[in-house]
Amino acid sequence: MTKIIYQLLLKEKLLLSVHIDEYLDQNNFKGNQMKNRLSQFFVITTLLTTNAYAEMTPLQINIKEVMQMEHRTDEDKKRDRNRSPIHALSFFGLEQNMKVIEFAPGGGWYTKILAPLLEKEGELHLAYKSEWLDNLDKLLAKKGFQSTTKLPIELEWNNSEFKYDLGKLSFKMNDADMVLNIREYHNFNLTDKAKLNNEAFNALKPGGTYVIVDHTRRHMEKETRELARREDPVKVILEVQAAGFILEKSSDMFFRPDDELRYEVGRKTVTGNTDRFTLVFRKPK
């Protein structure tokens, strides 16, 4: 019985629409007492669900709806709980009329959420190597991606250093509202980090936002191969401030107490559950 009720709790749309007596009869629940108890349970759960929706902002409601769209795969959805896009994008300060640059979108996990959100009033520009952007052609042809454009940049993977080599960099604009750098900052050496931060500053309009999320390394811990995909957030703050940005806020939304901060982020003991810092910088007006 508990298992059945728990499964029902996970299906918000069912809880909001099911006719209780009919459902109980169909599932062979007998007895008025049992029906009354479950009916009360459904009512309370429906009220709680309705209140939860009422407390969500219009943006958060839209994000939730996009997360259910057909172009998102089951693999995409498995990461929702860990990456918490409703909370994250709200904290970043995203608005649906913004001009956004997504730097190094990878396989497009965030792209699949950002593009439909920005389609009607905003713009999404994907900054990545041209050949890698071509891998997203099938996705970009789908409904909801009409305001998403490719922004090719010079980028190569350096196998000897296990980092990207960033060539001449230009985002070809100076009026962006937001630049997103999500779990990619660790992939660059100091020279290329400075190049990236400076170009983000140049691409943003005054008052624009630069967001960095990355895997956490302990402060002042030396870089090793094991820690190559982790970043010291204090150093990141200093590096980004050197480009002219002001740190506006940070969040512990991705704090993970069981991540010991000493293992490579791809190891089975930590992958999918790394501690990550979230920093939001502002270009001065």
N, C-alpha and C positions, 0 to 999 in steps of 0.2 A: 504493500500500500504506500509506504513512504517513498519507494522508488518511483511509483507512478506519479505521485504528487510532485516530486522533484522534477521529473521530466516535463510535467505540465508547466511548472514555474519557468522553465527555460524558454517556453514558447509564448512570448508576450502577445502575439497576434491572436493565438488561440484563446488565451485568457480573456482577451477583450471582446471576443465575438461568439464564443460557444454558448449554446443554450444548455444550462446546467442539467436539468432533468433529462433531456434527451441524451446528453452525453453519458450520464450515469446509467441510464437504461441500456444504451448501446454497449457499455462496457461491463454489464452484468453486476453493477453495484446494487445490492438489495437492502431494504429496510429504511424506514423513514428517518430513524436517528442518524444513520450513516449519511443519508442524502442531505439532511439538514446541516450536519457538521461540514460536509464537503462544500455545500452551497455557501455557508458562511466563509469558508476558506477561500473560495473563488472570489467572493465579493471583496474581502479584505485585500487579496492579492491584486485584484483589478484596480482598487482604489490606490494602492501603493504604486502600481505601474503608471496610472494616470497622473499621479502627483509627480512621479519622476520625470515624465514627459513635460509637465507644466513647468518644472524647474529648469529645463534645458533651454538654451538660447536658440534662436532661429538657426544660427550657424551649426550648432551641435545637432539639432534635429536633421538638418540637411546632410551633415557628415554621416550620421547614422543611416540615413536612407541610401546614400552612395555606397556605404559599406555592404549593402545587400544587393547591389547591382550585379548583373549576370557576368560582366567582364572580369570580375574578381574570382579567382580560383579558390578551391578549398585550401590550397597551400597558403594563399594570401590570408585567408580568414583565420588560419591557425595562429598567425602571428598577431592578430588584433589585440588579444589580451595583454601580451607583453609590450606591444608598441603603443597601445592606448591612443589611437589617432584623435578621438573626440577630445580628450583632455589635452593632448599635445598641441594640436592645431589651434585650439582655443588659447592656450598659454602663449603660443608664438605671436598671437595677435593677428592671425589671418582674417581677412575680410574678402567677401566674394567679388568685389569689384577691383581687386588688386592686380598689379602687374608683377608676377612672381618669376624668379629665376630658380629653378631646381638644379643644383650643381651635382653632376655625376649621379644620375637617377638609377643606375644599375639596371635591374630587371623591371623597374617601374612600379615597385610596391606603393610608394607614395604618389607616384604619377597617376595611378588608377583612382586615387581618391581626390587628388588636387584638380585634375583636369575637368571632371564633371562639375565640381564646385565653382570653378572659375569660368566655365564655358559661356554663360550668358552675359556677364558684366566685366569679367576680368580677362587676364592672359596668363598662360603658362609657357615659359621658355625653358627647354631642356638643354643644359650645357654639358656636352659630352663629346667624345671622339666620334667623328662622322660615321665610321664603320659600325660602331657600337650603337649609335642612334638608329641605324638602319634595321637593327634587330627589333626595334619597337614599331616598325611600320604597320604591322598587322593590328597592333593595339591602337595606334593613332588613327587608323581608318574607321574605328568603331564610333558609334553614336556617343556623344558626350565629350569628344576630343577635338572639336572643330576650332577651338581657341588655343590649342596647344601647338607650338612650333619648335622645330629643331634649331639649336644654337651650337653648331660645330666648333670645337676648340682643339688645339694641338695637345694631345695627351697620349702617352705611351707607358706601358708597364715595364719597369726595370726589374728583371728577374734576379739580378745580382744583389740589388739593394732591397728587394721586396717592397718597392714603393713606385708611385707614378713619377714620371718625368713630365713636367708641365712646360710646354713650349711657350711661344708668344701667346699671351692671353688677352682677349678682348671680348666683353659681353655685348659690345656694339649698341650700348644704350646708356643713358644717364638719368633715366626717369623711373627706374624700377621701385616698387614699394617694398619688396622683400627678396632677400637671397637666402635660400635654404642650403645648408651644408650638413647633411645628416649622415653620421657614421663614416665620413670620408676624410676628415681633417688629418687623421693619423697616417694617411697614405702618402704624405708629402714630407720632403726634407724642409729645413728652415728657410732656405732660399725660396722654394716654391710656395711655402705657406705665406711668406711675405708678399709674394706676387699675387696669390689668390686673395688675400685680405685687402690689398690695395685696389685690385680690380673690382672687388665687391663694393668697396667704398665709392669708386668712380661710377659704378653702374647704378647706384641708388640715388634717388632724389633726396634732398635734405629732409631729415626726419624719417628716412627709410630704415628698415630693420634687417639685421644680419643675424641669422639663427645658426648656432652650432650645437649639434648633439654628438657625443662620442663616448666610447668606452673609457672608463676611469682607470687611471694609474695613480698610485700614491704620490703625494707631493714630494718632489726632489729625488724620486727614485730614478736611477739611471736606465736608459733604454737598453734593452737586450732583445734578442730574437723572440724570446717568450713574451715580452711586453710590447712588441713592435706595433700592435694594433690597439694600444691603449695610450691615452694622453693625460698628462698632468693638467688639470683644469686651471691651476694658477698660472702656469706658463702660457696656456692658450689665451687667457684673459690679457696678459701682458703683451703677447704678440699681436692680438687684435687691436688693443688700445694703441699700439705703436702705429697702426695704419690710420688713426684718427677717430676711431669709434669710442663711444661711451657705453659702458656696461649698464644696461637698464634693469635687468632682473635675471635671476637664475631659479632653477627648480630642482627639487629632489624627487620628482615624480617617478624617476627610473632608479631610485635607490634600491639596491638589492643587498640586504644584510648578509646573505649567505655567499656572496661573491667575495673571495678573499683578496682580489685585486692582484694576484700573482701568477695567474695562468693565462695562456694564450686563449683568446676569446672563442676560438673554434673547438677547443677541447670539449669532450662529451660532458665533463663535470660542470661546465659553465655556459656552453653555447645556448643561446636563446634566453639566458637569464643573467646577462652581464649587468653590472652596475654602470649607469651612464649619467653623465652630467648634461644639463641643458642650459645654454647661455643665450640670452637675447641682447644683442647690441643695437645701438641706435646711432645713425649718422647725425651729427649736430645740424640744427636748422641754421 
